[in-house]
């Protein structure tokens, strides 16, 4: 299981990205710690539940199967 984080600063397309703990693009500031999950899809679900008004997406580099745009 990996620890996941939600970047609270949106990308240029408006997405808020979920990153795993070992991602080089994980934010060091301005993040929501989502906890330990067995997959990025569970982490994205947690992020969407906590932040229902944000457009949540997986990071292209560390959560590629959850990356949709």
MDAnalysis code that builds the backbone (N, CA, C; Angstrom):
import MDAnalysis as mda
import numpy as np

u = mda.Universe.empty(207, n_residues=69, atom_resindex=np.repeat(np.arange(69), 3), trajectory=True)
u.add_TopologyAttr("name", ["N", "CA", "C"] * 69)
u.add_TopologyAttr("resid", np.arange(1, 70))
u.add_TopologyAttr("resname", ["UNK", "UNK", "UNK", "UNK", "UNK", "UNK", "UNK", "UNK", "UNK", "UNK", "UNK", "UNK", "UNK", "UNK", "UNK", "UNK", "UNK", "UNK", "UNK", "UNK", "UNK", "UNK", "UNK", "UNK", "UNK", "UNK", "UNK", "UNK", "UNK", "UNK", "UNK", "UNK", "UNK", "UNK", "UNK", "UNK", "UNK", "UNK", "UNK", "UNK", "UNK", "UNK", "UNK", "UNK", "UNK", "UNK", "UNK", "UNK", "UNK", "UNK", "UNK", "UNK", "UNK", "UNK", "UNK", "UNK", "UNK", "UNK", "UNK", "UNK", "UNK", "UNK", "UNK", "UNK", "UNK", "UNK", "UNK", "UNK", "UNK"])
u.atoms.positions = np.array([
    [0.848, -1.189, 0.000],
    [0.000, 0.000, 0.000],
    [0.884, 1.238, 0.000],
    [0.416, 2.236, -0.706],
    [1.135, 3.505, -0.805],
    [0.304, 4.610, -0.176],
    [1.010, 5.639, 0.267],
    [0.340, 6.837, 0.764],
    [0.125, 7.765, -0.431],
    [-1.058, 8.377, -0.471],
    [-1.418, 9.264, -1.578],
    [-1.720, 10.667, -1.073],
    [-1.504, 11.636, -1.971],
    [-1.701, 13.048, -1.676],
    [-2.478, 13.699, -2.810],
    [-3.297, 14.671, -2.463],
    [-3.982, 15.484, -3.466],
    [-3.323, 16.852, -3.499],
    [-2.855, 17.251, -4.667],
    [-2.302, 18.588, -4.849],
    [-3.461, 19.582, -4.820],
    [-3.408, 20.551, -3.917],
    [-4.488, 21.527, -3.780],
    [-4.320, 22.740, -4.687],
    [-3.297, 22.709, -5.534],
    [-3.113, 23.746, -6.548],
    [-3.458, 23.110, -7.892],
    [-4.442, 23.644, -8.595],
    [-4.879, 23.003, -9.840],
    [-3.853, 23.117, -10.964],
    [-3.918, 22.160, -11.869],
    [-3.128, 22.199, -13.097],
    [-3.729, 23.267, -14.012],
    [-3.056, 23.563, -15.100],
    [-3.544, 24.600, -16.018],
    [-4.903, 24.250, -16.629],
    [-5.249, 22.951, -16.676],
    [-6.547, 22.540, -17.222],
    [-7.638, 22.464, -16.153],
    [-7.301, 22.823, -14.907],
    [-8.279, 22.824, -13.823],
    [-8.309, 21.563, -12.985],
    [-7.551, 20.530, -13.384],
    [-7.503, 19.277, -12.624],
    [-6.694, 19.433, -11.338],
    [-7.138, 18.728, -10.311],
    [-6.383, 18.573, -9.075],
    [-5.874, 17.143, -9.084],
    [-4.558, 16.953, -9.026],
    [-3.983, 15.632, -9.238],
    [-3.661, 14.892, -7.950],
    [-3.905, 13.582, -8.001],
    [-3.558, 12.664, -6.919],
    [-2.184, 12.075, -7.236],
    [-1.285, 12.107, -6.236],
    [0.080, 11.596, -6.379],
    [0.368, 10.560, -5.305],
    [1.217, 9.596, -5.643],
    [1.677, 8.635, -4.641],
    [2.878, 9.222, -3.905],
    [3.199, 8.633, -2.762],
    [4.262, 9.156, -1.907],
    [5.629, 9.159, -2.578],
    [5.858, 8.281, -3.538],
    [7.166, 8.188, -4.182],
    [7.247, 8.945, -5.511],
    [6.259, 9.761, -5.806],
    [6.214, 10.508, -7.065],
    [7.129, 11.732, -7.017],
    [7.883, 11.931, -8.081],
    [8.742, 13.117, -8.183],
    [7.938, 14.402, -8.313],
    [6.670, 14.301, -8.685],
    [5.821, 15.474, -8.884],
    [4.868, 15.715, -7.714],
    [5.014, 14.936, -6.653],
    [4.172, 15.105, -5.463],
    [4.425, 16.482, -4.856],
    [3.372, 17.187, -4.485],
    [3.565, 18.518, -3.893],
    [4.188, 18.419, -2.505],
    [5.059, 19.351, -2.193],
    [5.672, 19.418, -0.862],
    [4.891, 20.367, 0.045],
    [4.091, 21.229, -0.565],
    [3.223, 22.176, 0.141],
    [1.850, 22.129, -0.514],
    [0.858, 22.629, 0.169],
    [-0.499, 22.754, -0.386],
    [-1.059, 21.423, -0.891],
    [-1.156, 20.472, 0.014],
    [-1.697, 19.167, -0.339],
    [-2.629, 18.662, 0.752],
    [-3.454, 17.698, 0.386],
    [-4.305, 16.980, 1.331],
    [-3.795, 15.546, 1.360],
    [-3.383, 15.089, 2.534],
    [-2.918, 13.712, 2.678],
    [-4.136, 12.792, 2.664],
    [-4.188, 11.912, 1.690],
    [-5.345, 11.039, 1.495],
    [-5.221, 9.714, 2.236],
    [-4.047, 9.418, 2.747],
    [-3.833, 8.180, 3.495],
    [-3.302, 7.064, 2.613],
    [-3.239, 5.869, 3.202],
    [-2.733, 4.687, 2.505],
    [-3.863, 3.995, 1.752],
    [-3.569, 3.643, 0.496],
    [-4.553, 2.961, -0.343],
    [-3.852, 1.888, -1.165],
    [-4.587, 0.867, -1.518],
    [-4.028, -0.226, -2.313],
    [-3.982, 0.098, -3.805],
    [-4.639, 1.182, -4.210],
    [-4.619, 1.582, -5.619],
    [-4.902, 3.074, -5.738],
    [-4.512, 3.626, -6.890],
    [-4.791, 5.043, -7.118],
    [-6.290, 5.285, -7.243],
    [-7.034, 4.307, -7.731],
    [-8.479, 4.516, -7.886],
    [-9.162, 4.719, -6.541],
    [-8.717, 4.010, -5.512],
    [-9.281, 4.225, -4.176],
    [-8.876, 5.594, -3.634],
    [-7.647, 6.018, -3.926],
    [-7.194, 7.340, -3.495],
    [-7.989, 8.442, -4.204],
    [-8.245, 8.273, -5.490],
    [-9.036, 9.252, -6.244],
    [-10.460, 9.311, -5.693],
    [-11.031, 8.164, -5.365],
    [-12.374, 8.125, -4.776],
    [-12.406, 8.880, -3.456],
    [-11.387, 8.685, -2.625],
    [-11.294, 9.406, -1.352],
    [-11.199, 10.907, -1.599],
    [-10.369, 11.307, -2.559],
    [-10.209, 12.730, -2.876],
    [-11.523, 13.335, -3.361],
    [-12.246, 12.605, -4.200],
    [-13.527, 13.109, -4.712],
    [-14.562, 13.223, -3.601],
    [-14.515, 12.329, -2.655],
    [-15.445, 12.387, -1.524],
    [-15.130, 13.603, -0.646],
    [-13.852, 13.864, -0.426],
    [-13.449, 15.000, 0.418],
    [-13.608, 16.341, -0.278],
    [-13.461, 16.342, -1.590],
    [-13.468, 17.588, -2.375],
    [-14.447, 17.443, -3.543],
    [-15.738, 17.391, -3.266],
    [-16.718, 17.094, -4.318],
    [-16.817, 18.150, -5.424],
    [-16.355, 19.351, -5.186],
    [-16.459, 20.404, -6.200],
    [-15.213, 20.512, -7.076],
    [-14.174, 19.754, -6.749],
    [-12.930, 19.802, -7.520],
    [-12.927, 18.704, -8.589],
    [-12.288, 18.988, -9.713],
    [-12.097, 18.001, -10.781],
    [-10.819, 17.219, -10.454],
    [-10.975, 15.989, -9.987],
    [-9.860, 15.176, -9.498],
    [-9.379, 14.241, -10.598],
    [-8.069, 14.095, -10.693],
    [-7.454, 13.259, -11.713],
    [-6.195, 12.630, -11.126],
    [-5.810, 11.471, -11.626],
    [-4.555, 10.853, -11.213],
    [-3.385, 11.469, -11.958],
    [-2.245, 11.486, -11.320],
    [-1.019, 11.988, -11.943],
    [-0.624, 11.094, -13.121],
    [-0.230, 11.703, -14.215],
    [0.188, 10.965, -15.406],
    [1.383, 10.063, -15.111],
    [2.261, 10.480, -14.216],
    [3.513, 9.770, -13.970],
    [3.414, 8.675, -12.913],
    [2.684, 8.909, -11.842],
    [2.659, 7.920, -10.752],
    [1.325, 7.210, -10.604],
    [0.281, 7.740, -11.198],
    [-1.062, 7.146, -11.093],
    [-1.694, 7.085, -12.479],
    [-0.916, 6.578, -13.418],
    [-1.298, 6.632, -14.832],
    [-2.644, 5.972, -15.128],
    [-2.963, 4.861, -14.462],
    [-4.247, 4.204, -14.732],
    [-5.426, 5.065, -14.282],
    [-5.169, 6.045, -13.415],
    [-6.224, 6.948, -12.935],
    [-6.189, 8.299, -13.642],
    [-5.254, 8.460, -14.552],
    [-5.117, 9.725, -15.295],
    [-6.108, 9.722, -16.454],
    [-7.008, 10.702, -16.465],
    [-8.058, 10.724, -17.485],
    [-7.998, 11.927, -18.413],
    [-7.241, 12.958, -18.050],
    [-7.164, 14.124, -18.949],
    [-5.863, 14.862, -18.774],
])
